[in-house]
Amino acid sequence: MLLDSIRTQLDSLSKSERKVGLAVLRDPTQAISGNITALAKSALVSEPTVVRFCRAVGFDGWQEFKLKLAQAMAVALPGADENLTQSDLASDLVTKICSRSINALLDLRNTLNPDAIERALILLARAQKIEFYGQGSSGVVAIDAQHKFFRSGVPAVAYSDPHIHSISAALLKKGDVVVAISQRGNSVALLRSVQLARKVGADVIALSPSGTPLAELATVLVPIDLHFHTDPYTPISARLAHLVVIDILAVGLALRRGPEFRKQMQNAQKALQKIDMQFDSFLRTPHKVDSDAQ
């Protein structure tokens, strides 16, 4: 994901910083094995420009950037960048698609900003109400988020219809939190709803790429920077990353609610188990057919 993050941020970099980014993307292995002087020479820039590039993409300097890049490259699985073809066997599909998904999650683990997660959890922990907005495949993630958060004891709802989340955003109040989910961060309808939410005083947590219009509107940005594969047969790995971030936020919120809340969750789980037991008993018990109904 570090390379994907660089790709998504290229347009926001200065002309000289962009040269460094392109040099890294062109040969990340060389960037790892060489030193800052070698990278500067490859990019035709000065060494201070390399340092500025590292800071622009979220690192303290060259050494931290190089370490994170090495970690990302070390855990990458083969096959992730190979295109799918009509001649692919089932074994090829397993290797390529699983490798893409695993690499996305490994990169997420290595690059996800803990400080951003912490800031998001602070907002969620004091929220009066939580609403999840998303459209298309991000709408599916929003629904998944509602399912995971509604047991937190905080009213939570998901909207994937742009008209509905626009109306709902206008009715929010200070102390409410919107989690806006977008794989590209530039949906006009979603941006409008986020603007409405901010206007009435609600906070917005954005799960989106860095440097996007949605990222700029957010109270807290949890950056998810992934490169989009263009072949139509490939599942979008960004969706998996979003789902994992939702899991992190849901579990983090539950832990912050304390042991008393844990008891409430256990009681809810027991209630579900009782329903299942009653239904199983109903299926095992022979039932007399009502002759009048025949």
Phi, psi and omega in degrees: 000337178299315177296321177296321178298319178297318180301315184289337183263358184305317184291338181270355181274159174290167183301317181286323177294325179296325177300321178294315179301317179294324178295320178293316180295325181292323182208076181297328179297319178294324178296326180285315185284334181270185177250183184295329179294319180294319180293319178299319179294319180296323182272354182062043178226178178272164179297319176301330177293322177299317179297317179297322177299313181302318179289326180294330180263012169106017182238159182290331182179193185298314185296317179293317178300314181297319179297313180295322178295318179297319179296317180296319181287329184291325184267354183295135179269149178290152176095348186293330183261006180277137179284148176280142180228161180294340180273358181298136173278169178302323180295326177293319180297317179301312183295310186292311185288318178295322180295319178299315182293315180295317179299321179298318181287324176295318178295322178300315179300322184280337188241349182297130186280110180299327179296321178293320177298317180299315180295322178295319180294325177299315178296315182295322183294333181254009183289140172279327180207145180238129177237139180249125179244134175195159180227151182064226180294333175290334175295324176296319177297320179299318179295319177299321180296318178300317180300323182278332185266338188294339178278000182282351182090355176257130178307126182224138180213153179240139177231130176245352176274122184299327179291320182290314181287341173291315178296314182296321180299322181291341182261002180287167179227169175299134185102344174274156182229132172255133170254106182265124187245125181206135179279342180239336174077020183224018178292122184298316182295318179294319179298321179296317180295321178295319177298319178296318180297316179294325182297325181269004173101002178284152175270153182232124171258121182256128170255096188198170176295155176291155174071018180256164178303322178295319179300323181291332183274346189286146167290316176227128176257125168256095188290130174235097187255106181232146174279132181271122173287139187267346181287138189288349183271354188266126174300144181281114184293340178300327180298320178296318179297318178298318180298320180292320178296321175300317177301315181299315182292320181294314179293318179300318179294317180299318180295325181285342179285345172091177185295329180296321178293326178300321177297320179297318179295321179294321177296320178296320179295320179295322179297320178294321180296322178296320178297317179297319180296319179295321180292320177299319179296322179296321181289328182279339184272124177296140181242134179288133179283130179291116184295331180291337182276349182278000000 
